[in-house]
Amino acid sequence: MIGAGTLAQAIASHALDTGHEVVFSNRRGPDSLADLVARLGPNASAGTIDDVGGTDIVVLAVNWTQVPDALAALPPRPGRILVDATNQWVEPPPAAVVDTSLSVGGSEFVASLVPDAHVIKAFDNMYGPKIAEDPITPTGRRVLFYAGDDEPSKRRFRAVADGFGYAPVDLGPLVMGRLMQVDGPLTGLHAIREELGHPLGMP
């Protein structure tokens, strides 16, 4: 995890619950994360962005203005999966100032900063507290939209998200990630895929 705020912790909670190990990093350094990783248990640890760079899947969950510096500190690793969970808030709500300077989607910009990575856009259209909830509801599974250009990476991401309990929905290439941006039609959409006829909505 690059970032250790509400969104990063919400995503990490599902990884930890399903037996994955999670390394958190932030701009203040590992010592600032000691209380967090102690609370989350033995599969959670803290490190630098360089430490995080040794993992196969990295989640980017920092404020938009921190993206260039965070990715500049990420060591190259060809073929890495980078899950972009950012949004273009220059100032988050209630100020709600959005970066309108880009001529491409936010994740396309992120991909330009890490050309050796396979970028997947996901999670950014949902609110952190909703992500933290159990993806499995009494009527079905919460939908998780995602987009990316590399099919093998998307299949791996889909398997992980499915393991978390989500109902993954592939929007197509990375350019379709624009649908999830702050001005996109999927922003704030917390949909449930109903799976009727099964206990707790599960097949």
N, C-alpha and C positions, 0 to 999 in steps of 0.2 A: 504494500500500500504506500503510495506517495500521497501523504495527507493522513491526518488522524482525527479529523473532525466528525461531526454527526453522520455525514454520508459515508465516510470511510469506515467508521465503526459499524454502521448498519450493514454494509456489504460484508465486512469481515466477520460479523456475528454468524452469518450463514455458513461461511467457509469453516469457521471453527466448529460449529455445530455438526458439520458433516465430516469432521476428522482431518481437515487440511491444516497445515501450519501457515501462520500469517506473520509477516515481518512488517512492522509499521515504521515509517520514516516521516520526518517533517523538517522544516527549516530551522527549528530550534535545537535539534540534536536528540540523540537517544535518551539522555538523562531526563529530558522533559516528559518522556513517555513511560517512565518507570511505574507510576501509579496505574496507568491504563493497562499495561501488559500484566501487571500483578493481578488486577481485577479480572482480566479475561482468561487467565489460566496458562498452563504450561505450553500450549501450542501457539501462544502469542509471544512475540519478542519485538524488541526495538533495535533499529540500526540506522545507518546512514542511507542516503539514496544510492550510494555506491553498493552497499550491502544488498539493498532491494534489487539492484540490477543483476544480481546473480540468479534470480528466479525466472521461471519460464513464463509466468503470467504476472504482469504488473498492472495495478489499478491506479489510475491518475484521478485523484479526488481532492484537488486544491482549488483555491480561488483563481479566477481567470487571470488576474494580473500576475499570478505567481507561476503560470504555466511555462513561459520561456526559460526562466531560471531553473525550475525543477527539472525540466527535460534536458537542459544543458548539463546538469549534474549526473544524468543517467548514463552509465557507461554503455558503449555499443554492444549489442548482442544480436546478430542477424537471426531473424525468424522469431524473435520474442513476440508474444501477444501483449499488446498494450490496450487495456480497456479504458476508454476515455469516458469518465463520468462527470466531466466538467460542463459548465454552462457559461455563457458570455456575460456574466454579471461583473461589470466594473465596480459597482457598488450593489450589494444584494438588497432585497427588500428590508425595510420599508423605503429606502431611497430608490431602489429599483432602476439603477442606471445600467443600460446594456451597451456593450461594444458593438457599434454599427459600422465599424471601419472595414470589416472583412468583405472581400468579394467572393469568398468561398464559405462553406460551412465550417463551424468550429472544429469538428473532428478532422476535416480536410486540412485545416491549418495545423492542427496537432500532428497529423501524419507527415506534414512537410518538415517538421522539426526532428522527426525520428524516422528517416527514410529506410532504415534497416528493420523496422518493426512492422507487425501486422496489427493495425489499429482497428478496434471494434468499438463502436459507439453503443453505450448501454447505461441504464440506471438514471441518467440525468433528467429524464422527463418526470420522474416520481419524486415525491417529497421524502426526505430522510426518515422521518418517523414511520411512514408507510412501508419503506424498504425494510425497516427494522422489524416489522410485524412478521408473523409466520406467513409465508407465501401460500400455505395450504389453509383454505377457509372451509366453512361447513358446506359450501355449495360448489367448490372447485378450487382451481389454482390461480393465483395472481399472474396476469400476463406480464412478461418481460420482453419488451421490444429491443431489437439489436440490429446493427447494420455493419457491414464490413466488406472488404474486397477479396480477402483470401479465404477460399472455401474450407480448406482443412482447419484453419484457425477457428473459423466460425463453428465448425462441427465440434471442435474441442470445447469451445466456450459454451455451446448449447448443452453438451453433456454435463458440464459443471453446473450450469444454471438449472438444468432439469434435476440434478442431484440436490440442489438447494430446495426444490419444491416448486419452482416457478413453471409456468407454461410459456416457453420461449417462442417468440414470433419473429422470424427473419424478415426484415424490411427490404433486404437486397443489398446493393453496393453501398459503400460508405457515404456517398452523396445523399442517400436517403436518410441519413442521420439528421439532416436538416429538419425533418418532421418532428424531431424530439427537442429541438432547441427552444429557448425561452419564447420565441415568437411562432413556434410550430404548432400544428393542430393536435399533437399528442402530448403537449405539455400539461402536466397535472392530471393526466388520464390514468386512473388506478383501476384498470379493468380486471374482471374475474372471468376466466373461462369456465363456464358451468360444466360440470361433469355429473349429471344427474344419474341416479340409479346406483351409485356406489357409496359405501360408507365414507362420510366426511368428504364426499365429492371426489374421491380418488378411485382410479381404475383398479 
